[in-house]
Amino acid sequence: MDESTPKGGPLVTDSSVTFRLPDNGPVLAGVRLLPALSLPNAELEFTHGDECWTLLLNRPPVWRMEYRLQLRHRDGGVEEICDPGNDKRAPGAFGDKSVVEFPDYVRPAWLDTPATGEYVDLDVPGIKAQLWSPGEGPMPLLVANDGPEYDRLAGLTRFSAWFKIPHRVALLQPGDRDDEYSGNPEYARRLARDLLPAIKRLVAVRKPVVGMGASLGGLAMLHAQRRRPGLFGGLLLQSGSFFDRRLDPQESGYSRYRRVTRFVSGIVRGTSKGKPVPVTLTCGLAEENLANNRQMAAALVALGYPTGLVEVPDAHNYVGWRDAFDPALADLLRTVWEGS
């Protein structure tokens, strides 16, 4: 490319984004947007003109949008890359993505809180976990499925250091995530029989324990609470994978689909048993799980759970979950710990 080649990268307005990738050959056979959110019926193929591949996209219902680009080479090869004209990156469990931030996006203020506290490895059979503590003495406890990723990608313990009620956080690392987090009774048993007793032998726990998780991790927390009614006094469930046969046929190839849908249908029909506790669900406005989260929120209300659903202008990603901590997680923790 010479100096006259137009500069790439997205052009962002309040209502749209134009993606641009310079290519003065064109050298490439085609370019496609790979959005990390649900865009039904949207045109995702770039067109070429004036030495540049471009795509105009009307703004989805989000504050920010994660994406990658698919390049099709003339020899038939296909390549996936971050946008070379966009230096904004979003971390994720499967690698970085490029990100567009619309003008009304505001980064959470609590991210400026200094990282403090100490981590201790927990010796629990069948569960790999760490306990984060901001200090000494009896404190409430927050238990997080996918805890290390929550901490690394969403700043969970930084949020906890900022929050006004000092508390500890148990960061749980799954082994076989698809098996453990898909409504597995053995995982619920380990939490009740092994994890919480081990923590309580190590430190003094005040107030009811709160559990949290995202995606399958959220499903697993709800399943554990239903199987072991005294285990948690409150739940934060973010973009829970509450798969339903009617709403989520696209997930039918998932190996634990039947186990998940069987658990979910029991709650929706009101036939499963459990003790109601305060629950907050969060879900992105631009993700496939939105419909099943709305259904689950209504089903929990019908079962007597004090339930709130926070619909976030984002998608199925750790930054979107992070940005919902305040007020969704903050309000839940105050409800459970100040009201008991």
C-alpha positions as CSV (number, residue, x, y, z in Angstrom):
1,M,0.0,0.0,0.0
2,D,1.3,3.5,-0.8
3,E,0.7,6.7,1.1
4,S,-2.4,7.5,-0.9
5,T,-4.2,4.4,0.4
6,P,-7.1,5.4,2.6
7,K,-6.7,4.8,6.2
8,G,-8.7,1.9,7.6
9,G,-10.6,1.4,10.8
10,P,-14.2,2.0,11.8
11,L,-16.0,5.4,11.5
12,V,-18.4,5.6,14.4
13,T,-21.4,7.8,14.8
14,D,-24.4,7.8,17.2
15,S,-26.4,5.7,14.8
16,S,-24.0,3.7,12.7
17,V,-20.5,2.4,12.1
18,T,-18.7,2.1,8.8
19,F,-16.0,-0.6,8.8
20,R,-13.1,0.0,6.4
21,L,-10.2,-2.2,5.3
22,P,-7.7,-0.8,2.7
23,D,-6.9,-3.0,-0.2
24,N,-5.8,-1.4,-3.4
25,G,-5.6,-4.5,-5.6
26,P,-7.9,-5.7,-4.5
27,V,-5.6,-8.4,-3.2
28,L,-8.4,-10.1,-1.2
29,A,-11.3,-11.9,-2.8
30,G,-13.7,-10.8,0.0
31,V,-14.1,-9.5,3.6
32,R,-16.9,-10.4,6.0
33,L,-17.7,-9.0,9.4
34,L,-17.8,-11.5,12.3
35,P,-19.8,-9.8,15.0
36,A,-19.7,-11.1,18.5
37,L,-23.5,-10.4,18.9
38,S,-26.7,-11.4,17.3
39,L,-27.5,-9.4,14.1
40,P,-30.4,-11.3,12.5
41,N,-30.8,-10.5,8.8
42,A,-27.9,-8.0,8.7
43,E,-25.7,-7.7,5.7
44,L,-22.2,-8.7,6.8
45,E,-20.3,-8.8,3.5
46,F,-18.0,-5.8,2.7
47,T,-18.0,-4.2,-0.8
48,H,-14.9,-3.0,-2.6
49,G,-14.4,0.5,-4.1
50,D,-11.8,3.3,-4.0
51,E,-9.1,0.9,-2.9
52,C,-11.0,-0.1,0.3
53,W,-13.4,-2.7,1.5
54,T,-16.3,-1.1,3.4
55,L,-19.4,-2.1,5.3
56,L,-22.0,0.3,6.7
57,L,-23.9,-1.1,9.6
58,N,-26.8,0.5,11.5
59,R,-26.1,0.6,15.2
60,P,-27.3,-2.5,17.1
61,P,-28.9,-2.0,20.5
62,V,-25.5,-1.8,22.3
63,W,-23.0,0.7,23.8
64,R,-20.1,-1.3,22.4
65,M,-19.6,-4.0,19.8
66,E,-16.9,-6.7,19.6
67,Y,-16.0,-8.2,16.3
68,R,-13.3,-9.8,14.1
69,L,-12.9,-9.8,10.3
70,Q,-12.9,-12.8,8.0
71,L,-10.5,-12.4,5.0
72,R,-11.0,-14.6,2.0
73,H,-7.8,-14.9,-0.1
74,R,-7.7,-15.5,-3.8
75,D,-6.1,-18.9,-3.3
76,G,-9.2,-20.1,-1.4
77,G,-7.7,-19.6,2.0
78,V,-9.7,-18.0,4.8
79,E,-8.3,-16.0,7.7
80,E,-9.8,-14.5,10.8
81,I,-8.1,-11.3,12.2
82,C,-8.7,-8.4,14.5
83,D,-9.2,-5.1,12.6
84,P,-5.8,-3.8,11.8
85,G,-7.1,-0.2,11.6
86,N,-8.6,-0.3,15.1
87,D,-6.4,-0.3,18.1
88,K,-9.2,-0.9,20.6
89,R,-9.3,-4.5,21.8
90,A,-11.6,-6.4,24.1
91,P,-10.3,-9.4,26.1
92,G,-12.2,-12.7,25.9
93,A,-11.9,-16.3,27.0
94,F,-11.1,-17.3,23.4
95,G,-8.7,-14.4,22.6
96,D,-9.0,-10.7,21.9
97,K,-11.5,-9.1,19.6
98,S,-11.6,-5.6,18.1
99,V,-14.2,-3.4,19.7
100,V,-16.2,-0.3,18.6
101,E,-17.4,2.0,21.4
102,F,-20.4,4.2,20.6
103,P,-20.3,7.8,21.8
104,D,-22.6,7.2,24.8
105,Y,-20.5,4.3,26.2
106,V,-19.1,5.1,29.7
107,R,-16.4,3.0,31.3
108,P,-17.3,2.0,34.9
109,A,-15.7,4.3,37.4
110,W,-14.9,1.5,39.9
111,L,-12.2,0.2,37.4
112,D,-10.0,2.9,38.8
113,T,-9.9,1.3,42.2
114,P,-6.4,0.0,43.1
115,A,-6.0,-3.7,42.9
116,T,-5.6,-4.9,46.5
117,G,-6.2,-8.1,48.5
118,E,-4.6,-11.5,48.8
119,Y,-5.2,-14.8,47.0
120,V,-5.0,-18.2,48.7
121,D,-5.3,-21.5,46.9
122,L,-8.1,-23.7,48.3
123,D,-7.4,-27.4,48.8
124,V,-10.8,-28.9,47.8
125,P,-11.2,-32.3,46.2
126,G,-12.5,-32.1,42.7
127,I,-12.5,-28.3,42.6
128,K,-9.7,-25.9,41.7
129,A,-10.3,-22.6,43.5
130,Q,-8.7,-19.5,45.0
131,L,-10.0,-17.4,47.9
132,W,-9.5,-13.6,47.5
133,S,-9.6,-11.6,50.8
134,P,-9.4,-7.8,51.3
135,G,-8.3,-8.2,54.9
136,E,-8.8,-10.2,58.1
137,G,-11.8,-11.1,60.2
138,P,-15.3,-12.5,59.5
139,M,-16.8,-11.3,56.2
140,P,-19.6,-12.2,53.8
141,L,-18.7,-14.5,50.9
142,L,-19.3,-14.3,47.1
143,V,-18.7,-17.5,45.1
144,A,-18.0,-17.2,41.4
145,N,-18.1,-19.9,38.7
146,D,-15.4,-19.3,36.1
147,G,-13.9,-17.1,38.8
148,P,-10.3,-16.7,37.4
149,E,-11.7,-15.5,34.1
150,Y,-14.2,-13.2,35.8
151,D,-11.3,-11.8,37.7
152,R,-8.9,-11.5,34.7
153,L,-11.4,-10.3,32.1
154,A,-14.0,-8.5,34.2
155,G,-12.0,-7.2,37.2
156,L,-14.2,-9.0,39.7
157,T,-12.0,-8.6,42.8
158,R,-11.3,-5.0,41.8
159,F,-15.1,-4.4,41.9
160,S,-15.1,-6.2,45.3
161,A,-12.3,-4.0,46.6
162,W,-14.4,-0.9,45.6
163,F,-17.7,-2.2,47.0
164,K,-18.6,-0.7,50.4
165,I,-19.3,-4.0,52.2
166,P,-16.0,-5.8,52.7
167,H,-16.3,-9.4,51.5
168,R,-14.3,-12.4,50.2
169,V,-14.6,-13.9,46.8
170,A,-14.1,-17.6,46.0
171,L,-12.9,-17.9,42.4
172,L,-13.8,-21.4,41.0
173,Q,-12.0,-22.8,38.0
174,P,-14.0,-25.5,36.2
175,G,-12.4,-28.8,35.1
176,D,-14.7,-30.2,32.4
177,R,-16.9,-27.1,32.1
178,D,-19.4,-28.6,29.7
179,D,-20.1,-31.4,32.1
180,E,-19.8,-29.6,35.5
181,Y,-21.8,-26.5,34.5
182,S,-24.7,-28.2,32.6
183,G,-26.9,-29.1,35.6
184,N,-24.7,-31.8,37.0
185,P,-25.8,-33.0,40.4
186,E,-22.3,-34.0,41.4
187,Y,-21.1,-30.5,40.9
188,A,-23.8,-29.2,43.2
189,R,-22.8,-31.8,45.8
190,R,-19.1,-30.7,45.7
191,L,-20.1,-27.1,46.3
192,A,-22.2,-28.1,49.3
193,R,-20.1,-31.0,50.7
194,D,-16.6,-29.9,50.0
195,L,-16.1,-26.2,48.9
196,L,-18.1,-24.2,51.4
197,P,-17.1,-26.3,54.4
198,A,-13.4,-25.9,53.4
199,I,-13.8,-22.1,53.1
200,K,-15.6,-22.0,56.5
201,R,-12.8,-24.0,58.1
202,L,-10.3,-21.4,56.8
203,V,-12.1,-18.2,57.5
204,A,-15.2,-17.0,59.3
205,V,-18.1,-16.4,56.9
206,R,-20.8,-13.9,57.9
207,K,-24.2,-13.5,56.2
208,P,-25.8,-15.7,53.5
209,V,-23.4,-16.8,50.7
210,V,-24.1,-15.3,47.3
211,G,-23.3,-17.2,44.1
212,M,-22.7,-15.9,40.6
213,G,-21.9,-17.1,37.2
214,A,-22.2,-16.3,33.5
215,S,-23.5,-18.4,30.6
216,L,-23.3,-22.0,31.6
217,G,-21.8,-20.8,34.9
218,G,-25.0,-19.0,35.7
219,L,-27.0,-22.1,34.8
220,A,-24.8,-24.2,37.2
221,M,-25.3,-21.7,40.1
222,L,-29.1,-21.8,39.7
223,H,-29.0,-25.6,39.5
224,A,-26.9,-25.8,42.7
225,Q,-29.3,-23.5,44.5
226,R,-32.3,-25.6,43.4
227,R,-30.6,-28.9,44.4
228,R,-29.2,-27.5,47.7
229,P,-31.7,-24.9,49.0
230,G,-29.5,-23.7,51.9
231,L,-26.4,-23.2,49.9
232,F,-26.9,-19.7,48.6
233,G,-28.8,-16.7,49.9
234,G,-28.7,-14.8,46.6
235,L,-27.7,-15.3,43.0
236,L,-26.3,-13.2,40.2
237,L,-26.9,-15.0,36.9
238,Q,-25.4,-13.3,33.8
239,S,-26.5,-14.3,30.3
240,G,-27.4,-17.7,31.7
241,S,-27.6,-20.5,29.2
242,F,-31.1,-21.4,30.1
243,F,-31.7,-23.4,26.9
244,D,-35.2,-24.2,25.9
245,R,-36.3,-26.5,23.1
246,R,-38.7,-24.0,21.7
247,L,-36.5,-20.9,22.0
248,D,-33.0,-22.4,21.4
249,P,-33.2,-25.1,18.7
250,Q,-29.8,-23.8,17.4
251,E,-28.2,-25.2,20.5
252,S,-29.4,-28.7,20.0
253,G,-26.0,-29.9,18.9
254,Y,-24.5,-29.1,22.3
255,S,-23.6,-32.4,24.1
256,R,-25.5,-31.6,27.3
257,Y,-28.5,-30.0,25.6
258,R,-31.0,-32.5,26.9
259,R,-29.8,-32.3,30.5
260,V,-30.0,-28.5,30.4
261,T,-33.4,-28.3,28.7
262,R,-34.8,-30.9,31.2
263,F,-33.7,-28.7,34.2
264,V,-34.9,-25.5,32.6
265,S,-38.3,-27.0,31.7
266,G,-38.8,-28.1,35.3
267,I,-38.5,-24.5,36.5
268,V,-40.6,-23.1,33.7
269,R,-43.4,-25.6,34.3
270,G,-43.0,-25.0,38.1
271,T,-42.5,-28.7,38.8
272,S,-39.1,-28.6,40.3
273,K,-38.5,-27.8,44.0
274,G,-36.4,-25.2,45.7
275,K,-36.2,-22.4,48.2
276,P,-36.7,-18.9,46.8
277,V,-33.8,-16.4,47.3
278,P,-33.1,-13.0,45.8
279,V,-32.0,-13.4,42.2
280,T,-30.7,-10.8,39.7
281,L,-30.3,-11.8,36.0
282,T,-28.5,-9.7,33.5
283,C,-28.5,-10.3,29.8
284,G,-27.4,-8.4,26.7
285,L,-29.9,-6.9,24.3
286,A,-27.9,-8.3,21.4
287,E,-27.5,-11.9,22.3
288,E,-29.4,-15.1,21.6
289,N,-29.9,-15.9,25.3
290,L,-32.1,-12.9,25.8
291,A,-35.4,-14.8,25.1
292,N,-34.6,-17.6,27.4
293,N,-33.4,-15.2,30.2
294,R,-36.7,-13.4,30.0
295,Q,-38.5,-16.7,30.2
296,M,-36.4,-17.7,33.2
297,A,-36.9,-14.4,35.0
298,A,-40.7,-14.8,34.7
299,A,-40.6,-18.4,35.8
300,L,-38.5,-17.6,38.9
301,V,-41.0,-14.8,39.8
302,A,-43.8,-17.3,39.5
303,L,-41.9,-19.6,41.9
304,G,-41.7,-16.9,44.5
305,Y,-38.1,-15.7,43.9
306,P,-37.6,-12.0,44.3
307,T,-36.2,-11.6,40.8
308,G,-34.9,-8.7,38.7
309,L,-33.8,-8.8,35.1
310,V,-31.3,-6.2,33.9
311,E,-31.1,-5.9,30.1
312,V,-27.7,-4.5,29.2
313,P,-26.9,-2.7,25.9
314,D,-24.2,-5.2,25.1
315,A,-23.8,-8.9,24.2
316,H,-22.4,-12.2,25.5
317,N,-19.0,-11.2,26.8
318,Y,-17.0,-10.4,29.9
319,V,-16.9,-6.7,29.4
320,G,-20.7,-6.5,29.1
321,W,-21.0,-8.6,32.3
322,R,-18.4,-6.4,34.0
323,D,-20.3,-3.3,33.1
324,A,-23.4,-4.7,34.7
325,F,-21.8,-5.2,38.1
326,D,-22.9,-1.7,39.2
327,P,-25.7,-1.6,39.9
328,A,-26.9,-5.2,39.3
329,L,-24.4,-7.0,41.5
330,A,-24.0,-4.1,43.9
331,D,-27.7,-3.9,44.6
332,L,-28.0,-7.7,45.0
333,L,-25.2,-7.8,47.6
334,R,-26.8,-5.0,49.5
335,T,-30.2,-6.7,49.5
336,V,-28.7,-10.0,50.7
337,W,-26.1,-8.8,53.2
338,E,-27.8,-5.7,54.6
339,G,-31.2,-7.3,54.9
340,S,-30.1,-10.4,56.9
